[in-house]
Amino acid sequence: MEIKQVVIHELIKNSGTTTASTKPAKKLLDIDSALVNELVIELNKLYGTKGNNAIYGTFSRTNVTNEFPKYTDHYLADDSDARFVALSIRCMAELEREAGAQQSSTGGYLVFASYKEQHDFLMIAMIKDKQGLQVNADLEPVSITAIDLSKIHQAARINLNSLASITSSEEAQEVDEAKTYLSFVSPRTNHDVSGYFIKALDCLDGVPTAKATNNAFAAVDAFCQSNQDLIPLRAKVKDSLIEYLETCLRHKEPATLSGIEHVIRQVVPAGKHTLVDGFSEFANNEEHQLPEAFGVNGAKLKAYTRIKSKTQDWELSFQRNALGTDADSGLRYDKDTGSLTIRCSTDLQKQIEDQLNTNTHANQ
């Protein structure tokens, strides 16, 4: 991990009141400090942990009074220390306003960190546990005693690379509509008071159903391929996932990470159920962005279901999205002749040729 900039500010707010204030830091923290590095690394571990699944989304950019997205854009254009400080101070102003509007909200330390770990990230985390993180009068960490992740009030992380890839043109915006670059986490016990944090950062949560449905298949297949013992079960796992998503769609219920994990376990032999441990974290990570719960998109699901047909002599079953009409299609349909041409795999070719050789010898 390459840490670029870190600062800690304090939000002062008591539960039951409608006033809040901020105590800004006087300077950025020393990124060469072992304590500062430990703090950022521990906070980054929050993402992808069970019970702290990320919600993915974007800025709403609909509230003209909320300038946090604009300051983030400025930082993208110029990632100087001055821009970073300005962004953090702007965010604190938004948090102060939104926290004051919610009586049940309370203050805490706000850690702002810019770092690189596969992607360039900007993380904003609120820490309530003053025993876990102790700071001096200048808001510099003096002690970190194994921060309890359950004490992380909430956190947001922005994938700066993904955000930068989105252009301002209308045509490109339509293409990038499904891109999510902002993720938000909060312990389940804290969901009821996390609204003001989401609002202050102008978060619009939610992965589009079409993308989430595609992500489910991609995440499950990648998870199976990541373990040699699961590779032979890929087809059965996929069929089990299809059945589960069809049930969710039929009953108009959201699909969930726990539900998907359950259907994978149904296929895996009982003695190997530990292989499925860690699926939720795997699927909810930055790469796959599968939400804790999502609506099933019927059109996308249909592309993964199979077309089946059989006669007395043969049986055919194939995935719908394998079908096409051009020469490169794995299964090519010719409407004029009513024929289906199959591009044979090496294994299928061998089986067919062996059978034809057997037939030839039998007829001699």
C-alpha positions, 0 to 999 in steps of 0.5 A: 500500500502506498499512502499519499495523504492522511489527516484527522479532524474531529466532529463534535456532536452529542446525542439528543442535540441539534448542534454540531461543530468541528475541530479541524487539524492544523496539518497533514499527518506524517505518512512515514509514521508507523502509527499513521501507516497502521491506522490506514491499513487497519481501516482498509481491512474494514472493507470486505469483512463479514458484517461490514459488507459494502454498498456500492453507488455514486454521487447523486449530484442532485443537491446543489448545496452539497459541494463535496462531489465538486471538491472531489473532482477538484482533487482528481484534477490536482491531488496536491496537499492543499486540495486534499486539505480543502476536500477534507474541510469541505466534507467536515462542513457537510457532516456538521450540517447533516449531523446537526439535523439528526438528534441521534447522531454523535461525533467522533474522529474523521480519518481522511486517507488517500492511498494506492492499493491496486486502485487509487482510493480516498477513504473517509472513516469515522471512529468512535472508539477513543480507547482504540485510537488516541490522539493529542491536541493536534489530532495526531495519533499517539496510540492505536490499540487494536481498533475494534472494527465494530467501533467504526461508526461508518466509512466511505471509500471512493475509487478515484480511478473509476471516478476519473474514467467517467467523462462529462459528455452525455453519450459517455455518461449513458455508457458509464451509467452502471459504473459505481465508484463509491462504496459505503460500509457501516456495521449492521448494528449502526444502520439506523443512524448512518443516514446522515453520513451517506447524505453528507457525502452525497452518496446515491447507493445501489448497483443497478439490477442489470449490473448486479445480476451479471456480477452475481454470475461473474463472482460465483464463477470466479469464486469457483475457479479460484479453488481447484476443488470447486472447478468441477462443480462450476456447472452445478453451482451455476444451475443452482444460482439460476434456480435461486435467482428465478425463485427471487424474481418469481416471489419479487424478493431481493437476492442476497449474498447469504442466499447465494452462499447457501445455494453454493453450499447445497452443491458442495459436498458436506465435508467440503463446506469450508471451501465456501467460507469467504464467499461473501467477502470475495463477492462484495469486494471492489472487483465484483461489487455484489451488494448484500442485497439486490433486485434480480433483473429478469432480462439479464437472468434469462441470458444465463438460463438454458434452452433445452430440447430432446427427441428419442435419439438426442438431447440438447441443452445450452446457455441462451447467450451462447446462441448466435447467427454469425460464423463465430458463434459457438452455436450458429442458427440458420433461419433459412435452413432451420439448422443449428451448427455446433462449434465442437470442442476438442473433447467433443471432436474426439468423441464424435470421431471415435464413434464414427470410426466404431461405426465404420469398423462395425459396417465392414 
